[in-house]
């Protein structure tokens, strides 16, 4: 019936990595470290693709009782990046698991 092209047959597995952090400089350094590790073992890397920044805003009253209109606003920005590694070998996965990244960087890894 339908035959897959040679390109689709080559890409049998894919490692999708979502990296999140509050500071974009720390995030970019971590992403560079992940990509360098993957390229060291001859893996094909797609990305980093910047995802939309998640902004959480909080409004707080300045005073406790009488001055209702005096308020402060705070926000947290969560920066995100997406990295795809095509056909990862066992050495690539092992190297990525042994990678030490700075605190405050959250990583989600999915095998597709």
Phi, psi and omega in degrees: 000256181268128179253141179277150178285168183295328180294318181289330179288327180294317184275085181268327179227152182217138177256118181253121183244122174253123182246131181231142177201161178279330181251130185286332179291318177295321179296315181294323177294321179293318179296320179296321179295320178295316181294318178299321178294318180292320181288335178296330180257023175059043175263149179273125186245131172249123177124190006282135178260119178286130176262162182300140179286129180272124182245121176251122182250139179233133177248130185230139174291137178287317180255165185274330193228304197265324185265085186290329185278349179274109183227157174240147176241136177235153177218149174242131178251128178246112181271143184227146175224152180236131179233132174247131176244118184271137179049061180286136176274177180294326180292323179295315181295320179294319179294323179289327179287331180274001182287131178257119181250158181295159178290150183095357178254122181254134184235131173242123182243129176232138175262124183243000000 
